[in-house]
Amino acid sequence: MKNNKSMKSKKNKQSLLKDIDKKLQQDYVEKPPKSPSTPKYTITRRFTTSGTVFGTFTLSSLYDQFLVATSTTVLIPTIYAVKIKSIKIWASAVSSTEGSCSLIPLGMTTDNMSGSDWGIRLREETTTIDQPAHISYKTKPYYPIGRVHLSNTSSSSGGLFALYCTDPGIVDITFTVMPAVYANPQGYSTTSSGLTVGYQYAKATPLSNLNTIDVQTCT
């Protein structure tokens, strides 16, 4: 009986030593580096109102949130591609004036498949000062508003969504962006004045009375 226990213990030790030796060999084997991939980032821009907002957020409005100055007057996107993940809107009532907000997706593809958003209208109202009207919209990748858009000049005036928001209001738009790391921006550019070369900017007012905050802006 003692001999059996002794043999069993010896086998266990040998097995353990083999496992340790195998692990040490694996640790010393040089593994190939992972293949580099293009990074993607999620960024939320916050906008505040300075009056009632009523307008169309276009592809150029999208690209204008991610710009770098190449001269004192010219800007190009820092991104290769971008898509909208979500849109959140808050509109507060003031005294006897109600707060109101609405969102209408307008995306339309330009190919022969004629893809389009449904064109639904989301609307909320409030008359309570401490309870703002609120819309939370999450895009879908199979509708144009939620698709990936290259930073080119093709249809840069195309509308993505129509926005209405009374003042005071807040709009948060969350983007997924692919920076122009392994590929150049696709041709879009815009102009301003008094820029510093190499500085990054966002356009100050993508829509009338809608103001970009918390980042460096240009007109």
VOPAGU-2260 file (C-alpha; in pm, 1 decimal, decimal comma):
REM VOPAGU-2260
SITE   aa  ch    i         X         Y         Z
SITE  MET   A    0       0,0       0,0       0,0
SITE  LYS   A    1     281,7     239,0      89,2
SITE  ASN   A    2     462,7     155,0    -236,5
SITE  ASN   A    3     148,6     238,7    -439,3
SITE  LYS   A    4     113,2     574,8    -265,5
SITE  SER   A    5     481,7     646,6    -318,7
SITE  MET   A    6     461,7     563,8    -690,4
SITE  LYS   A    7     147,6     775,8    -732,2
SITE  SER   A    8     310,8    1071,5    -560,6
SITE  LYS   A    9     619,0    1034,8    -777,1
SITE  LYS   A   10     408,0    1034,8   -1097,0
SITE  ASN   A   11     224,9    1347,4    -982,7
SITE  LYS   A   12     553,4    1526,8    -922,3
SITE  GLN   A   13     687,0    1421,1   -1262,8
SITE  SER   A   14     367,9    1541,5   -1431,3
SITE  LEU   A   15     388,6    1872,6   -1247,6
SITE  LEU   A   16     753,3    1917,6   -1348,9
SITE  LYS   A   17     662,8    1848,7   -1712,5
SITE  ASP   A   18     386,9    2107,6   -1700,1
SITE  ILE   A   19     623,6    2364,9   -1552,3
SITE  ASP   A   20     888,4    2288,4   -1815,3
SITE  LYS   A   21     630,6    2316,5   -2094,8
SITE  LYS   A   22     507,7    2650,0   -1961,2
SITE  LEU   A   23     862,7    2785,9   -1939,6
SITE  GLN   A   24     930,8    2683,1   -2299,6
SITE  GLN   A   25     612,8    2856,3   -2416,3
SITE  ASP   A   26     709,9    3175,1   -2234,2
SITE  TYR   A   27    1045,3    3187,0   -2408,8
SITE  VAL   A   28     907,7    3129,2   -2757,7
SITE  GLU   A   29     899,5    3462,5   -2940,0
SITE  LYS   A   30     550,1    3533,0   -3067,1
SITE  PRO   A   31     492,6    3739,5   -3380,9
SITE  PRO   A   32     348,5    4085,1   -3321,3
SITE  LYS   A   33     -18,0    4143,6   -3389,5
SITE  SER   A   34    -101,1    4289,2   -3727,2
SITE  PRO   A   35    -168,4    4663,7   -3695,2
SITE  SER   A   36    -526,3    4769,0   -3754,7
SITE  THR   A   37    -681,0    5107,7   -3815,1
SITE  PRO   A   38    -806,2    5245,4   -3482,0
SITE  LYS   A   39   -1161,3    5367,9   -3432,7
SITE  TYR   A   40   -1277,9    5602,6   -3159,8
SITE  THR   A   41   -1610,3    5700,2   -3007,9
SITE  ILE   A   42   -1645,2    6075,0   -2953,0
SITE  THR   A   43   -1939,4    6274,9   -2818,4
SITE  ARG   A   44   -1983,1    6639,0   -2912,7
SITE  ARG   A   45   -2208,2    6859,6   -2700,0
SITE  PHE   A   46   -2399,4    7153,0   -2845,6
SITE  THR   A   47   -2601,3    7420,3   -2666,6
SITE  THR   A   48   -2869,0    7649,9   -2806,3
SITE  SER   A   49   -2863,8    8029,7   -2822,1
SITE  GLY   A   50   -3211,8    8052,3   -2971,2
SITE  THR   A   51   -3457,2    7816,3   -3135,3
SITE  VAL   A   52   -3276,3    7567,0   -3360,5
SITE  PHE   A   53   -3448,2    7461,9   -3682,5
SITE  GLY   A   54   -3232,6    7323,9   -3961,3
SITE  THR   A   55   -3073,7    7028,4   -4137,7
SITE  PHE   A   56   -2755,4    6858,8   -4017,2
SITE  THR   A   57   -2566,3    6765,8   -4335,7
SITE  LEU   A   58   -2261,9    6558,3   -4426,0
SITE  SER   A   59   -2051,9    6875,2   -4423,4
SITE  SER   A   60   -2183,2    6949,3   -4071,5
SITE  LEU   A   61   -2054,4    6602,9   -3982,3
SITE  TYR   A   62   -1705,3    6651,4   -4126,9
SITE  ASP   A   63   -1682,1    7003,4   -3982,2
SITE  GLN   A   64   -1657,6    6859,0   -3632,2
SITE  PHE   A   65   -1317,1    6700,6   -3705,8
SITE  LEU   A   66   -1088,2    6949,1   -3881,1
SITE  VAL   A   67    -722,7    7046,7   -3888,4
SITE  ALA   A   68    -581,5    7371,9   -4028,6
SITE  THR   A   69    -345,9    7327,8   -4325,2
SITE  SER   A   70    -308,7    7705,9   -4365,0
SITE  THR   A   71    -444,2    8015,7   -4194,4
SITE  THR   A   72    -763,0    7984,5   -4403,3
SITE  VAL   A   73    -804,9    7618,5   -4509,6
SITE  LEU   A   74    -912,9    7315,4   -4306,4
SITE  ILE   A   75    -938,0    6946,4   -4397,2
SITE  PRO   A   76   -1078,2    6654,4   -4193,1
SITE  THR   A   77    -855,9    6467,1   -3949,1
SITE  ILE   A   78   -1070,5    6162,3   -4022,2
SITE  TYR   A   79   -1094,5    5908,9   -4302,2
SITE  ALA   A   80   -1452,7    5809,7   -4218,6
SITE  VAL   A   81   -1723,1    5879,9   -3960,0
SITE  LYS   A   82   -2068,3    5761,4   -3862,3
SITE  ILE   A   83   -2332,3    5882,3   -3617,7
SITE  LYS   A   84   -2402,2    5639,7   -3332,5
SITE  SER   A   85   -2666,4    5828,7   -3139,9
SITE  ILE   A   86   -2838,8    6164,4   -3096,1
SITE  LYS   A   87   -2978,8    6292,2   -2766,5
SITE  ILE   A   88   -3176,3    6612,6   -2726,8
SITE  TRP   A   89   -3305,4    6800,0   -2420,6
SITE  ALA   A   90   -3530,3    7106,9   -2434,5
SITE  SER   A   91   -3642,4    7284,8   -2118,7
SITE  ALA   A   92   -3957,0    7488,2   -2057,4
SITE  VAL   A   93   -3910,2    7851,1   -1951,3
SITE  SER   A   94   -4176,5    8019,3   -1740,4
SITE  SER   A   95   -4500,8    7975,1   -1935,7
SITE  THR   A   96   -4323,3    7879,4   -2259,8
SITE  GLU   A   97   -4310,5    7506,7   -2332,4
SITE  GLY   A   98   -3993,8    7323,9   -2426,7
SITE  SER   A   99   -4005,2    7123,5   -2747,6
SITE  CYS   A  100   -3770,8    6917,3   -2963,3
SITE  SER   A  101   -3802,3    6700,6   -3272,0
SITE  LEU   A  102   -3578,0    6486,0   -3490,2
SITE  ILE   A  103   -3641,4    6361,1   -3845,3
SITE  PRO   A  104   -3385,0    6127,7   -4012,2
SITE  LEU   A  105   -3331,4    6239,1   -4373,8
SITE  GLY   A  106   -3050,8    6014,3   -4499,5
SITE  MET   A  107   -3066,0    5915,7   -4867,4
SITE  THR   A  108   -2814,3    5711,0   -5067,1
SITE  THR   A  109   -2722,1    5827,5   -5416,5
SITE  ASP   A  110   -2676,9    5487,4   -5581,0
SITE  ASN   A  111   -2934,3    5305,6   -5794,2
SITE  MET   A  112   -3067,8    5116,8   -5490,1
SITE  SER   A  113   -3224,5    5442,2   -5363,2
SITE  GLY   A  114   -3175,1    5362,2   -4996,5
SITE  SER   A  115   -3350,3    5599,4   -4758,9
SITE  ASP   A  116   -3435,7    5657,0   -4395,4
SITE  TRP   A  117   -3799,6    5611,3   -4302,8
SITE  GLY   A  118   -3845,4    5983,2   -4245,7
SITE  ILE   A  119   -4017,2    5925,6   -3911,9
SITE  ARG   A  120   -4063,4    6225,8   -3685,2
SITE  LEU   A  121   -3967,5    6201,5   -3319,8
SITE  ARG   A  122   -4116,5    6481,4   -3109,2
SITE  GLU   A  123   -4136,7    6559,7   -2737,9
SITE  GLU   A  124   -4282,3    6855,6   -2548,7
SITE  THR   A  125   -4281,6    6970,7   -2187,0
SITE  THR   A  126   -4440,8    7247,3   -1984,3
SITE  THR   A  127   -4255,5    7155,0   -1664,2
SITE  ILE   A  128   -3937,6    7349,5   -1589,7
SITE  ASP   A  129   -3765,5    7065,9   -1401,5
SITE  GLN   A  130   -3861,7    6795,2   -1655,1
SITE  PRO   A  131   -3714,5    6872,1   -2000,3
SITE  ALA   A  132   -3846,3    6723,9   -2322,2
SITE  HIS   A  133   -3604,7    6449,5   -2422,5
SITE  ILE   A  134   -3533,2    6243,1   -2735,2
SITE  SER   A  135   -3279,1    5959,9   -2742,6
SITE  TYR   A  136   -3222,0    5817,2   -3090,9
SITE  LYS   A  137   -2981,9    5532,2   -3170,0
SITE  THR   A  138   -2896,7    5493,7   -3537,3
SITE  LYS   A  139   -2904,4    5167,1   -3732,9
SITE  PRO   A  140   -2624,6    5073,4   -3976,6
SITE  TYR   A  141   -2873,1    4964,4   -4243,9
SITE  TYR   A  142   -3021,9    5317,5   -4268,6
SITE  PRO   A  143   -2824,3    5602,4   -4431,1
SITE  ILE   A  144   -2811,1    5815,0   -4114,3
SITE  GLY   A  145   -2616,8    5540,9   -3934,9
SITE  ARG   A  146   -2385,2    5434,8   -4214,0
SITE  VAL   A  147   -2014,8    5506,8   -4248,2
SITE  HIS   A  148   -1943,2    5823,7   -4447,8
SITE  LEU   A  149   -1607,0    5888,2   -4615,6
SITE  SER   A  150   -1473,0    6241,4   -4578,1
SITE  ASN   A  151   -1511,1    6330,0   -4946,0
SITE  THR   A  152   -1690,3    6602,2   -5139,3
SITE  SER   A  153   -1957,0    6372,9   -5285,4
SITE  SER   A  154   -2298,8    6495,9   -5170,0
SITE  SER   A  155   -2143,7    6683,8   -4877,6
SITE  SER   A  156   -2456,6    6899,5   -4873,8
SITE  GLY   A  157   -2678,7    6592,4   -4833,5
SITE  GLY   A  158   -2903,7    6605,4   -4525,2
SITE  LEU   A  159   -2869,3    6349,9   -4247,1
SITE  PHE   A  160   -3140,2    6470,6   -4010,5
SITE  ALA   A  161   -3365,3    6768,3   -3945,5
SITE  LEU   A  162   -3344,0    6912,0   -3595,1
SITE  TYR   A  163   -3579,8    7136,4   -3403,4
SITE  CYS   A  164   -3506,3    7244,4   -3046,3
SITE  THR   A  165   -3631,6    7534,4   -2840,6
SITE  ASP   A  166   -3400,8    7742,0   -2621,9
SITE  PRO   A  167   -3260,6    7652,8   -2372,3
SITE  GLY   A  168   -3163,0    7315,1   -2510,3
SITE  ILE   A  169   -2874,3    7067,0   -2526,8
SITE  VAL   A  170   -2784,6    6826,2   -2806,9
SITE  ASP   A  171   -2535,5    6540,8   -2770,3
SITE  ILE   A  172   -2419,6    6362,1   -3087,0
SITE  THR   A  173   -2201,6    6053,3   -3047,6
SITE  PHE   A  174   -1977,8    5961,5   -3342,3
SITE  THR   A  175   -1756,3    5668,6   -3432,2
SITE  VAL   A  176   -1456,7    5803,2   -3623,1
SITE  MET   A  177   -1170,4    5642,9   -3812,1
SITE  PRO   A  178    -875,7    5883,3   -3812,4
SITE  ALA   A  179    -674,5    5939,6   -4129,4
SITE  VAL   A  180    -382,2    5727,6   -4007,6
SITE  TYR   A  181    -329,6    5472,8   -4286,3
SITE  ALA   A  182    -519,7    5662,1   -4556,3
SITE  ASN   A  183    -555,6    6026,5   -4650,4
SITE  PRO   A  184    -874,4    6228,0   -4600,5
SITE  GLN   A  185   -1097,2    6180,3   -4903,2
SITE  GLY   A  186   -1102,4    6533,3   -5044,3
SITE  TYR   A  187   -1338,9    6741,1   -4831,4
SITE  SER   A  188   -1214,5    7086,3   -4726,9
SITE  THR   A  189   -1358,7    7407,1   -4588,7
SITE  THR   A  190   -1240,5    7757,3   -4509,8
SITE  SER   A  191   -1224,5    7997,2   -4216,3
SITE  SER   A  192    -992,2    8276,8   -4103,6
SITE  GLY   A  193    -728,8    8341,0   -3839,7
SITE  LEU   A  194    -636,5    7972,6   -3809,2
SITE  THR   A  195    -315,5    7831,4   -3663,6
SITE  VAL   A  196    -157,3    7570,6   -3889,9
SITE  GLY   A  197    -167,0    7224,0   -3734,1
SITE  TYR   A  198    -435,2    7309,2   -3478,9
SITE  GLN   A  199    -752,0    7102,5   -3468,6
SITE  TYR   A  200   -1090,6    7271,6   -3481,6
SITE  ALA   A  201   -1463,9    7213,6   -3495,6
SITE  LYS   A  202   -1701,8    7455,2   -3667,6
SITE  ALA   A  203   -1861,0    7671,4   -3399,7
SITE  THR   A  204   -2218,6    7665,1   -3532,7
SITE  PRO   A  205   -2310,5    7359,5   -3743,8
SITE  LEU   A  206   -2668,2    7495,2   -3746,9
SITE  SER   A  207   -2799,5    7841,5   -3675,0
SITE  ASN   A  208   -2825,8    7890,1   -3295,0
SITE  LEU   A  209   -2659,8    7552,0   -3229,8
SITE  ASN   A  210   -2317,1    7603,4   -3070,3
SITE  THR   A  211   -2032,6    7353,6   -3034,3
SITE  ILE   A  212   -1882,1    7361,8   -2683,6
SITE  ASP   A  213   -1582,0    7221,0   -2492,7
SITE  VAL   A  214   -1353,7    7206,4   -2800,2
SITE  GLN   A  215   -1152,6    7460,5   -3001,7
SITE  THR   A  216   -1382,4    7612,0   -3263,5
SITE  CYS   A  217   -1364,9    7824,9   -3576,1
SITE  THR   A  218   -1627,7    8011,7   -3774,7
